Amino acid sequence: MKGMAILLVDDEPLIRLSMVDALEAVGYDVHAVASGTEGLNVLREKSFDLVITDLRLPGADGLTVLKATKDRSPETEVVMITAHGSVESAVGAMKLGAFDYITKPFQMDELLLIVERVGRVIALRRENRDLKETLESKFCFNGILGANSQMRGVLDKIKTVAGTDSTILILGESGTGKELVANAIHQNSPRSQHPLIKVSCAALPETLLEAELFGHEKGAFTGALRQRRGRFELAHRGTLFLDEIGEISPVVQVKLLRVLQERKFERVGGNETIDVDVRLVCATQKDLRKEVSVGRFREDLFYRLNVVQVVIPPLRKRQEDIMVIADHVLQTCSVKMNKKLKGYSTISRELLLRYSFPGNVRELENMVERAVALGRDREPVQPQDLCGFQSCPFLGGTPQDTCGFCSEGLTGQKRPERPLNSLMSAREEFEKEYILSVLEKVEGSRTTASKILGLSRKALWEKCKRYGIPSAKGEPEPEEE
């Protein structure tokens, strides 16, 4: 990287002069000093991309210069110069964060090659940072990605309304990221220093939901052994996010309407009126106007909730976002799993762009996470990594109805209709297929498969026994863990 700023610390005048001449000849900006103490003084006043320092120096030694450099600027790289007898110390320096070391006597070409490598690393780091900043400024807001014009409009709307205290109604299909929008609204609001409390209204029956929202007094119902504060109280001065608001019963609708109108309520089984200051953000995948028209949702409550409406388009209607999200998730998951995948193959990109994503962003995220788990290091993601089956049509196999990605992504047709089984049966069917695909990928090694799947060897062994999956020859049953 031409123009790279380098601090050179060496107490031997001839070697120091030779290095300065060699480095400046290829375009580097070099500042040279003769002692570690001088180096430390310069580091306090000026920033450098690279520090080249001898290990043995008068005053402060090279390790002291290394530690001071990393304390002041962790991204500044350090190359150590050492004699043959001090190689162990140089290796120790690398454990402390040095980029590399070079032993005396050395050819200037050796040094220039190391410095060139440092330059490439710094250039790549800056490029990644610039790309990330561009992505965040143009297509990202608090983790919500959107290059599509509709989605950018949604992001602009979120930024605008976050600073107000208005009630927000978020509409969108399952998996579109409604909870992410609620998080972004809260985090960018004046209430961000106070709690964001979340409630899934579809997960609780009417009696429990009422007690969950408003709290209850001791003895209010069977099992109420003590007084409990509800989510409204917990969210005081903050934000309350009610997911799947369209699922609440008429009784809870009446109580919620009163809180919105009067900003006060009573706990279940109690007489004390409690004042509350809460901003309400709600979400649903239902058409609330239709629910009002058929009498399942109160019209007055709908208008109270529908002050500002945020509609998140499904992923199939914002194709520009597919690869933006897929690339971001690939990078994130690769870091988590300590893998280095080379993006997506051409066919994989084509499939992703042609697939309808009925599960929206959530399905895409799961698909990419699976691809990272199954993909090979330093190779691009392949179709079979995305779908999880080795019998992908691109490999001459048949589409898997348990996936949908192969059949719908490849042909543009809807996936075959599946038999109506219980949710548990469907989950077990998918789990069996997925375990088989991972085992096939790792050539039957249950030890390796257990690490990929995040299971203990004993847990994987039990699942394989339940699903009738044979073990590899010679692999013993694991002991209790």
N, C-alpha and C positions, 0 to 999 in steps of 0.2 A: 504494500500500500504506500504509494509515493506520498511524501510530505509527512510521514509518520514522525511524531515527536519522540525522541529517544534521549534518556539520561544515561550517560556512560560514567561509571565509577571504577577507576583503576589507578593504582599508585605507581605503576611502571610507565615512565614518560614515553618511551619509544613505542611500547605496545599500545598505549592510549592514543598516541598520535596516528599510528597506523590504522587503528580501528576507526577513528574519526574520519580519516581520508577515505577509507573504503566505503563507509556508510554514507558520507556526504556525496560521494561520486555517483551513487545510484539514486540520489534524490531525497534522502532522509534528513530531517532537521535534528542535529545532534548537539547536546549540551554536555561537555565533559568536565569532570572534577577529579581530584587526586586523592580524596579520602572519604571514608564513610560519613564523617561528621559534616563535611561540605555537602555531601549528597543529601543528608537529612535536612539541612538548611534550605537547599534548593527545592526539595519536595514540599516544604511548607509554603513556598511562594508560587510554585508553578505546577501545572498538571502535565503528565506525560502519558503516551500510549504504551511505551516500553521502557523498562529500566534494565540495563546490562551492568552487572556488578561483580567484581571479584569477590571471592569468598573471604580471603584474608586481606584485611585493610587496616591501615593505621586509624586509630580512633574507633568509631563504630565499625563492626565487621559486616560482612555481606548479609548474614542472617538478620541483623538488626535493620539493615536497609530494606530487606524483603518484608519484614513484619510492618515497618513504618509505611511502606508503599501500599500494602494490602489494607492496612487500617484506614489510610486516607482515601484510597481509590481502589476498591476490590477488582475493578475491571482492568486496571493497569497490569500488564503482563511483566514478569521478571525472568530474565535469563541469567544463570549463575556461571561464572568463570572459575574453574578450580584446577589445582594441580592433581597429578595422578594419585598422590597419597591422601587426597581429601575427597575422593569420589563418594564415600559413604555419607559425608556431610552434605554433599550436593544432592544425593538421593533424599536425604532427610529434608532438605530445602524444598524439594518437589512435593513432599508430603504436606509442607506448610503453604503450598500454593504457587511455587515457581513453575513456569511454563516448561523449561528445559534447562540443561546445563551443557557446557562444553569444556573439555579438559585441555590444559596447556601441555605442550605447544600445539597450536591449531593453525590450519590454513584459513585465510580470510574468506575463502569460498564457503567453508563450513559454517562460519558465523553468518554470512549473508543468507545462506539457505535457511537457517533457523529463524533469522529476522523476517525473511520472506514468508515463512509459515505463520509467524505471529501476525504479520500484516493481513494475511488471508483470513485468519480467525477474527481479527478486529473488524475487517471489512464486512464479513458475514454477519457478525453480531450487530453492527450498525444497520446493515440492510434489513435484518429481521426486526430490529427495533423500529425502523422507519416504516416497514410494512405493517407492523402491529399498530403504530400510531395512526397510520392512514386508515387501517381497518376500523380502529376504534372511533376515529373522528367522523368517518363517512358512513360506516355500516354497523356500528355497534353502540349500544347504550346500556350500561350496567349488565352486560352479559347477553343482551338480546341482539341477535345478528339480523341484519336486513339490508340487502342491496336492491331489492325490488322496490319500485316506486310506491306501491301501496304500503309496503312495510316501512319505508322511510317516512311516509306520512303518519303512520302509527307512532313511530319513534318521536317525531316532531310533536305530535299531540301529547304523548306521555311527558316529554320535557316541559311542555307548556302548562299542563294541568297539575304536575307534581307539586309545584310551589303554592298551589291554592289549597283550600280546605274542602273542596267540593266532593260529594259522594260520586264514586266511579263505578260504572257497570261494564265489566269486561266480557265480551262475547267471543266465542270461538269454539271450534271442534276440540275434542279431547286430544291432548298431546301438542297443541299449538303453542303452549308457553304462557298460559294465563297467569300462573303463579309467578313466573319471572317478571311479568309486567307489574303485578302487585308489589313485588320486592323493589323494583325500580322506582315506582311511584313513592313508596315509603322512604327509601334511602335518599331521595332527592327532595324531600318535603321538609318543612320546618319542624316536623315531628320526628325526624330521623334519630334523635337522641333518646327517644322513648320507645316502648316495645312495639313490635309488629307481631300481633297474635293471629294465628291461623286456625280456622275451623273448617273441616270437610262436612258439609251439611248432609251429604248423601251417606256418610259412614255411620250415622247414629239414628236410632228410632226417635219418634217425636218426644217421648218423655225424657230420654237422656239428653237430647239436643237442647231442650228447654233448660234443663239443669246445667248443661255445659255452658250455655250462653249467659244465663242470668245468675248462676250459682244457686245454692240451697241452704236452708237452715238445718240444724241438727234435728233429726226425727221427721223431716218433711215427707219422707217415703221410706219404704223398707230398704235398709242398707245405708241410709243417710246417718252415719254414726257421728258425724261432726259437721260443723258449719264449713261451707266451701265457697270461695269466691268464684264467680263465673268469668268467662272470657271478656265480657264487657268491662268488668272491674280491672282485670289484669291489663287491658289495653288502654287504660285511662291516660289521656294526653298523648296517646300514640295512635296506631292504626289497627283496625280489626278487618281481617280478610276472610270473607265468607265464601268458600268455594262451593259450587253447585247450589246456588241460592234457589234455583228453580225446584229443588226437591223438598223444601220445608213445608210443613203441614199448615192448614188454615189457622190453627191455634197459635202456632209460633209466628205466623205472618202478622197476626193482630198485635202480639207483644212487640215484635220488631218495629212495626209501624209506630207504636207509641214511643219507643225509645228514640226513633228518628225525629218525631214531632216535638217531644218534650225534653229529651236528653235526660230521662230519669226512668227508673224501674224498681221492682221489688224482687228479692230472691224468692225462689220457689219455697213456699211454706212460711214466708216472712211477711212482716207488715212495714218494716222500715223502708222508706223511699230513698234510693241512692242516686245522687247526681253523677253524671258521667260525661266526660269530654273525649269523644272518640271520633276519628275519621273512619268512615265505612268504605271499604272497597269490596265489591262483590263480583263473582264470576259465574258463568253458566254456559253450557253448550246447548241449552234449550232455547226455543223461540218464545220469549216471555209474552210478547204481544198475542201469540196464538194461545198460550196458556191462559191469558186474561180472557180472551174471547170465548173459551170453552169453560170458564168458571173455576179453573184450578189455581189461579193466582190473582190476588187482589189488585184491582186497577189502581187504587190510591197508593198502595205500596210500590207498584211498578213505577209510577211517576216519581215517587220519592227516591227510588234507587237510580232511575235513569236520568240523573242530572247531567253527567258527562258519560257518553258511551264510547268505548274503545273496542273496535271490531278487529280481531286478528284473523287475517285470511289464512286458509289452509295451505299447506306446503305445495300442493299440486297446482295452486294458482300463483305461486311465486317461484318459478323455476330458477330464476337468477340466484336465489338464496341457497339452493341445494348444495352446490359445491363450496360456497362460502362457509356454510355450517359444517359440511363434511370435512373440509380441510382443517377447520378449527378443532373439531372433535378428534380428528386423527392426531393432530399435534398434541393435544391435551392427554389423550389416552396413551400415546407413545411414551410420553414422559412418565406417566404413572406406572406403566408396565416395563419401563426401562428398555424400550425397543426403538429401533431406527428404521422405519419403513420409508421407502422412496415413493411416497404419494400413491396415486391410483393408476392402474393400467388403463390404456385407452378404452378397452371393452368395459371395465368397471365404471369408468366415468359415464360412458354411454348408457349403461344400465341404470345408474343412479338418476340420470337426467330424464330417462323415459319412464321410470317407475312412478306410480300414482301416490305412494305413501299414505295409505288410509290411516296409519297411526301417526301421521304428521312428524313434527320434529323429534318427538320421543322415539318413534320407530327408527328414524335416521340415526339418532345418537346410539341406540342399542345395536343397530346394524354395524356401525363403524367400530364400536367397542368390541364387538365380536370379531370383526376383521383384524383388529390389532392383536387380539388374543390368538387368533389362528394364523396370522400372517408370518412370513419368514423375514428375519432381519435383513436389511439392506436390499430388499426386493419390493416392487410395487404391490399394492393390494390387488388381489385377483378376485373374479366373480365368486369362486367357491368360498373365499374367505368371508365375503359379504353375506352370502346366503347360509353358510355353515354346513353345506352338504357337498361331499365330493362328487355326487352324481349330478352336478350342475349341467344344464344342456350344452354349455360351451365345451364340456369335456366329453360329450357324447352320451350323457345320461338323460334321465327323464326328470321333468319338473317335480318338485316336492310340494304337495298340497299343504303341508304343515308350515311352509315358509311363505309362499306367495310371491316372493321376490323373483325367483327363477321364471315361473310361468307368466306372471303379469308383466314383469320387466322386460322379458324377452319378446313376447308375442303381442303385448298390448291388450291381451284379453283378460277377462276377469278370472281369478283363480277358481279352481273347481269347488263346488259346494261341498262342505264337509259335513259329516253326520253330526247330529245334535247330541253331544255328550255333555256330561257334567264338567264344570270348570276344572275340578281336580283331575279328571281323566285327560282333559286336553293338556293340562299343565304337565302331567306325567308323560304323556306322549311326546311333547316337545322336549322335556328333560332327557328322555331316553335317546331321542334322535341326536340331540346336541352332545351328549356324552359320547355316543358312538362316533360322531364326526371329529371330536377332539382326539379320541383314542386313535382313530385312523390317521389323523394328522401327525401324531407323535409315535406312530408305529407300535401302538399297543401299550406303551409305558404308562402304567397307572400312577407312578411317582410323578412323572412330568405332567400328566393330565391333571392330577390333583392340584398342582401349583397353579396351572392355568385357570382351573375352575374355582379356585379359592376354597377348596375343601381339604380336610385332613385325608390322609390315605385310608384310614379306617372308614370315614364317612363315604368316600367314593366306592370303596369295596362293598359296603352295605347296599348302596344304590345299584351297583352292577349286579349284585346277587338278586335284588328285588326285580330288576328288569331282565334277568336272564342273559346278561352280557358276559361271555366267557373271558377268563383272565389269560394273559400271555403265558406261554409255557415257561415253567421255571420261576415264575414270580410268586413268592410266598405271601400268604395272608398276613397283613400287618398286625402287630401286637396292639393291645388297647393303648390309646394315647391320653 
